[in-house]
Amino acid sequence: EDDLAQLASDLAEVVAEVLPELRDLAERLKTESISAIARDVGVPRTTLNDTVRRLRQRFEQAGLRDYL
C-alpha cells in the first residue's frame, strides 16, 4: 500500500513538471487512445506519436520506465 502511494506520488510529480502540452496528453492517455486524441486535436497520429515519445522519455528519466 505504501509502495502504491509512493508510485502515485512519483507519477504525479513527473506529470506536474512537464510542459503543459505533455501534461494534457498524459492526462488524456489515461482514458483515451492516441488515435482518438489525434482526431480530437486535429493532428496526424504520427505527429502525436512523436509527442508521446517525448513524454515517455521524461518518465524514463524519472526512473519510471516499468510503468509506461
C-alpha positions as a printed Julia matrix, in Angstrom:
68×3 Matrix{Float64}:
  0.0    0.0     0.0
  2.84   2.39    0.81
  4.55   1.45   -2.45
  1.43   2.3    -4.44
  1.11   5.63   -2.68
  4.75   6.42   -3.45
  4.31   5.42   -7.09
  1.24   7.64   -7.43
  3.2   10.5    -5.92
  6.16   9.92   -8.26
  3.89   9.8   -11.31
  2.06  12.96  -10.28
  5.38  14.74   -9.77
  6.62  13.87  -13.26
  3.33  14.92  -14.86
  3.37  18.21  -12.94
  6.89  19.01  -14.17
  6.37  18.52  -17.9
  5.29  21.16  -20.39
  1.55  21.88  -20.45
  1.08  20.12  -23.82
  2.7   16.96  -22.43
  0.74  17.22  -19.2
 -2.54  17.38  -21.1
 -1.52  14.45  -23.24
 -0.51  12.39  -20.19
 -3.87  13.02  -18.56
 -5.78  12.17  -21.73
 -3.82   8.96  -22.3
 -5.24   7.64  -19.04
 -8.62   7.22  -20.73
 -8.2    7.79  -24.48
 -6.27   6.21  -27.32
 -3.63   8.07  -29.28
 -5.83   7.87  -32.37
 -8.82   9.41  -30.58
 -6.71  12.24  -29.16
 -5.13  12.92  -32.56
 -8.57  13.18  -34.18
 -9.79  15.47  -31.41
 -6.87  17.89  -31.61
 -6.64  17.69  -35.41
 -3.09  16.39  -35.81
 -1.83  13.27  -37.55
 -1.42  10.28  -35.28
  2.22  10.03  -36.32
  2.84  13.57  -35.1
  1.21  12.74  -31.78
  3.36   9.61  -31.53
  6.44  11.86  -31.55
  5.0   13.8   -28.63
  4.24  10.55  -26.78
  7.91   9.58  -27.25
  8.97  12.81  -25.53
  6.58  12.09  -22.68
  7.92   8.55  -22.32
 11.45   9.91  -22.15
 10.5   12.08  -19.19
  9.09   9.08  -17.35
 12.19   7.04  -18.17
 14.45   9.84  -16.9
 12.49   9.77  -13.64
 13.15   6.03  -13.29
  9.56   5.07  -14.05
 10.12   3.08  -17.23
  8.43  -0.03  -15.82
  5.17   1.9   -15.5
  4.85   3.13  -19.07
